[in-house]
Amino acid sequence: MTSSGSLREGFNSSIGLPVSFFLSGIPGYENFNLLISIPFCVLYLIGIVGNCTILHVIRTDKSLHEPMYYFLSMLSLTDIGMSFSTLPTVLRVFWFDAREIGINTCIVQMYFIHTFSLMETAVLLVMAFDRYVAICDPLRYSSKLTPKRIICMGAITVIRCSIVNPVVIARIPTFSYCRSRVLSHSFCLHQDVIHLACSDISFNIYFGLFIIVSYWGLDFLGIVISYAFILHSVLGIASEGGKLKALNTCVSHICAVLILYVPMIGLSLVHRYAKHSSPIIHITMANIYLLVPPVLNPIIYSIKTKQIRQRILKILSGEKMGQNQT
């Protein structure tokens, strides 16, 4: 094959657009892909089944048709979306060693991963507001968080998080890629793709930083402010039992915030300040960031939320009874 033929195979002749990228599994362990896929499959299964169970319980139990559980449903839907955004390419890499991914498919996956990530922080913010109203102004809880307002909050969250990513993602097909087209993960991330470009990526870097500050940063600030008011209100409760009861309603949400933000910050720091570190570190942080919240959120809420826990136990008990009858 001539050199010009090779060039056409890898790049579009007009703008240097690569036909495809190549995903990575775990470097050095390619012979163990099927074995490595087992924990990934288990985590995906737990996350999807767990969140679907939460949604089913809330939908079928009318006593759970309250603002807190509607917001929990939004969180579960977001977690399911996050899982399905990465599931196809992860399984393709580990099951079939199918690493090549077209740039259009990569961009679509990238859009959904980053959009659902932004939605997760936004949902956690509205859940913090829910806990603030429930604890600081309980008498007006139902009047403030009406079904109409909850729907509006959900719609604003979806619109707010859906419209910002195309601004940077739309520029990716215009870049020239003269470096290796091998990505660091088994899915497409914006910060991973742009570092393969030879074009000026300053806009993507600075606008990406703007998104981090104005979305993740402001959402986290809103969560912190909500809990500052909650803590102030709780400290005003006379009885120790009352304080513990009020704080106990926030434990699940605090855990959900921590298991999202800690890996998220870790992944951002690794990409920005540890570019030349072991690929295993990048891969581990990315998978923790994308897999752990969907897996742990339904487990935490099932354990800590009495109504959901009782309902799940009733469902499991009914299944066992049905098996005994047969």
C-alpha positions in Angstrom: 0.0 0.0 0.0 1.3 3.5 -0.9 1.9 6.1 1.8 -1.0 8.2 0.4 -3.2 5.2 0.6 -2.3 4.7 4.2 -3.0 8.3 4.9 -6.4 8.1 3.4 -7.2 5.0 5.5 -6.4 6.8 8.7 -7.5 10.3 7.9 -10.1 12.2 5.9 -8.3 14.0 3.2 -10.0 17.3 3.7 -9.7 18.0 7.4 -7.5 15.2 8.8 -10.5 13.5 10.5 -9.6 10.0 11.8 -12.0 7.4 10.6 -11.8 5.7 14.1 -10.2 5.5 17.4 -9.0 2.5 19.3 -10.2 1.7 22.8 -8.0 0.1 25.5 -8.7 -2.6 28.0 -6.1 -3.1 30.7 -2.6 -2.9 29.2 -0.5 -6.0 29.7 -3.5 -8.2 30.6 -5.1 -8.7 27.2 -4.9 -12.5 27.6 -7.1 -12.3 30.6 -9.9 -10.1 29.1 -12.6 -12.7 29.6 -11.6 -13.2 33.3 -11.4 -9.4 33.8 -14.8 -9.0 32.3 -16.5 -10.9 35.1 -16.2 -8.2 37.8 -17.3 -5.6 35.2 -20.3 -7.7 34.3 -21.2 -8.2 38.0 -20.9 -4.4 38.7 -23.0 -3.5 35.7 -25.6 -6.1 36.7 -25.8 -4.9 40.3 -26.1 -1.3 39.2 -28.8 -1.8 36.5 -30.9 -4.3 38.5 -30.5 -2.3 41.7 -31.6 1.0 40.2 -34.5 -0.7 38.3 -35.6 -2.2 41.6 -35.6 1.2 43.2 -37.7 2.6 40.3 -40.1 -0.4 40.5 -40.6 0.0 44.2 -41.3 3.7 44.1 -43.7 3.3 41.1 -45.7 0.5 42.7 -45.9 1.7 46.3 -48.2 4.7 46.6 -46.8 5.5 50.0 -43.5 6.4 48.3 -45.1 9.0 46.0 -43.4 11.8 47.8 -40.8 14.4 46.7 -37.9 12.6 48.3 -38.6 9.5 46.4 -39.3 11.3 43.1 -35.8 12.8 43.3 -34.4 9.4 44.2 -36.1 8.1 41.0 -34.3 10.8 39.0 -31.0 9.7 40.5 -31.7 6.1 39.6 -32.6 7.0 36.0 -29.4 9.0 35.8 -27.4 6.0 37.1 -29.0 3.7 34.6 -28.2 6.1 31.8 -24.6 6.3 33.0 -24.3 2.5 33.0 -25.8 2.0 29.5 -23.5 4.8 28.2 -20.4 2.7 28.8 -21.7 -0.9 28.8 -21.6 -1.6 25.0 -18.0 -0.6 24.4 -16.6 -2.1 27.7 -18.1 -5.5 26.9 -17.0 -5.3 23.3 -13.4 -4.7 24.4 -13.3 -7.5 27.0 -15.5 -10.1 25.3 -14.6 -9.7 21.7 -11.4 -7.6 21.7 -13.2 -5.2 19.4 -11.3 -2.0 20.1 -12.0 0.1 17.0 -14.7 2.7 17.4 -15.9 5.2 14.7 -15.5 8.9 15.6 -19.3 9.5 15.3 -20.0 6.6 17.7 -17.3 7.9 20.0 -18.8 11.4 20.0 -22.3 10.1 20.8 -20.9 8.0 23.7 -18.9 10.9 25.0 -21.9 13.2 24.9 -24.1 10.8 27.0 -21.3 10.0 29.5 -20.6 13.6 30.2 -24.3 14.7 30.1 -25.3 12.0 32.6 -22.4 13.0 34.8 -23.6 16.6 34.9 -27.1 15.4 35.6 -25.9 13.3 38.5 -24.5 16.4 40.3 -27.6 18.4 39.4 -29.9 15.7 40.9 -27.8 15.6 44.0 -28.2 19.3 44.3 -32.0 19.2 44.1 -32.0 16.3 46.6 -30.0 18.5 49.0 -32.6 21.2 48.6 -35.3 18.6 49.3 -33.5 17.6 52.6 -33.1 21.3 53.4 -36.8 22.0 53.1 -37.8 18.8 54.9 -35.6 19.6 58.0 -35.6 23.4 58.0 -39.2 24.1 56.9 -41.1 20.8 57.4 -44.5 22.5 57.7 -44.3 23.9 54.2 -42.6 20.8 52.7 -45.6 19.6 50.7 -46.6 23.2 49.6 -43.0 24.0 48.4 -42.3 20.8 46.6 -45.5 20.2 44.7 -45.6 17.7 41.8 -45.6 20.6 39.3 -42.5 22.1 40.8 -40.7 18.7 40.9 -41.5 18.2 37.2 -40.1 21.7 36.4 -37.0 21.0 38.5 -36.5 17.7 36.6 -37.0 19.4 33.2 -34.6 22.2 34.0 -32.0 19.7 35.1 -32.2 17.8 31.8 -32.2 20.9 29.7 -29.4 22.5 31.7 -27.1 19.5 31.4 -28.0 18.6 27.8 -27.2 21.8 26.0 -23.6 22.6 27.2 -21.6 19.6 26.1 -22.2 19.9 22.3 -20.4 23.3 22.5 -17.0 21.5 23.0 -17.9 18.1 21.5 -18.9 19.5 18.2 -15.4 20.8 17.7 -13.8 17.3 17.9 -14.4 16.3 14.2 -12.7 19.5 13.1 -9.4 18.6 14.8 -6.4 17.0 13.1 -5.1 13.8 14.8 -1.5 13.2 13.9 -0.7 11.3 17.1 -1.7 7.8 18.1 -5.4 7.2 17.9 -5.4 4.8 20.9 -7.6 6.0 23.8 -6.7 5.3 27.4 -10.0 3.7 28.3 -12.6 1.2 27.0 -15.0 4.2 26.4 -14.7 7.7 25.0 -14.0 10.7 27.3 -13.6 14.2 26.1 -10.3 14.9 28.0 -8.9 11.6 26.6 -9.8 12.3 22.9 -8.6 15.9 22.7 -5.1 15.0 24.0 -4.7 13.0 20.8 -5.3 16.1 18.6 -2.5 18.1 17.0 -4.8 21.1 16.5 -5.2 24.0 19.0 -7.4 22.6 21.8 -7.3 25.6 24.0 -11.0 26.4 23.6 -11.9 22.8 24.6 -9.6 22.9 27.7 -10.8 26.3 28.9 -14.5 25.7 28.2 -14.2 22.2 29.8 -12.8 24.0 32.9 -15.7 26.4 32.7 -18.1 23.5 32.7 -16.3 21.9 35.7 -16.5 25.2 37.7 -20.0 26.3 36.7 -21.7 22.9 36.9 -19.8 20.5 39.2 -18.4 23.4 41.3 -21.6 25.4 41.7 -23.7 22.3 42.3 -21.3 21.2 45.0 -21.3 24.7 46.5 -25.1 24.6 46.6 -25.0 21.2 48.3 -22.5 22.5 50.9 -24.7 25.6 51.6 -27.8 23.5 51.9 -26.1 21.3 54.5 -24.8 24.4 56.4 -28.4 25.5 56.8 -29.4 21.9 57.7 -26.7 21.7 60.4 -27.7 25.0 61.8 -31.3 23.9 62.1 -30.4 20.5 63.5 -28.2 22.1 66.2 -31.3 24.1 67.3 -33.2 20.9 68.1 -33.3 20.4 71.9 -33.2 16.6 72.2 -30.3 14.5 71.1 -32.6 11.9 69.7 -34.3 14.5 67.5 -30.9 15.7 66.2 -29.8 12.1 65.3 -33.2 11.4 63.7 -32.9 14.5 61.5 -29.3 13.8 60.5 -30.1 10.2 59.8 -32.4 11.3 56.9 -29.4 12.9 55.3 -26.9 10.0 55.6 -27.9 8.3 52.3 -27.6 11.6 50.4 -24.3 12.5 51.9 -22.9 9.1 50.9 -24.2 9.5 47.4 -22.4 12.9 47.2 -19.1 11.5 48.4 -19.1 8.4 46.1 -19.6 10.7 43.1 -17.4 13.7 43.9 -14.4 11.9 45.4 -13.7 9.7 42.2 -14.7 12.7 40.0 -12.1 15.0 41.6 -9.6 12.1 41.6 -10.1 11.5 37.8 -9.8 15.2 37.0 -6.5 15.5 39.0 -5.1 12.4 37.3 -5.9 13.7 33.8 -4.4 17.1 34.5 -1.4 16.5 36.8 -0.5 12.8 36.3 -0.5 12.5 32.6 2.6 10.4 32.5 1.6 8.1 35.4 0.9 4.4 35.0 -2.1 3.7 32.6 -3.5 1.4 35.3 -4.1 4.5 37.5 -6.0 6.3 34.8 -8.1 3.2 34.0 -8.9 2.5 37.6 -10.0 6.0 38.4 -12.1 6.3 35.3 -13.9 3.0 36.1 -14.4 3.9 39.7 -15.9 7.2 38.7 -18.3 5.7 36.2 -19.2 2.3 37.8 -19.2 2.9 41.6 -22.0 5.5 42.0 -24.6 3.4 40.0 -23.7 0.3 42.0 -23.5 1.9 45.5 -26.4 4.3 45.3 -29.3 1.7 45.2 -27.5 -0.3 47.9 -27.1 2.6 50.2 -30.7 3.8 49.8 -32.0 0.3 50.2 -30.2 -0.2 53.4 -30.7 3.3 54.9 -34.3 4.0 53.8 -36.7 2.0 55.9 -39.7 2.2 53.5 -37.7 1.0 50.5 -35.9 -1.7 52.5 -39.3 -3.1 53.8 -40.8 -3.0 50.3 -37.9 -4.9 48.8 -38.0 -7.5 51.5 -41.7 -7.9 50.9 -41.1 -8.5 47.2 -38.4 -11.0 47.9 -40.6 -12.7 50.5 -43.5 -12.9 47.9 -41.2 -14.5 45.4 -40.1 -17.1 47.9 -43.7 -17.8 48.8 -44.6 -18.2 45.2 -41.8 -20.7 44.7 -42.9 -22.7 47.8 -46.5 -22.9 46.5 -45.3 -24.4 43.2 
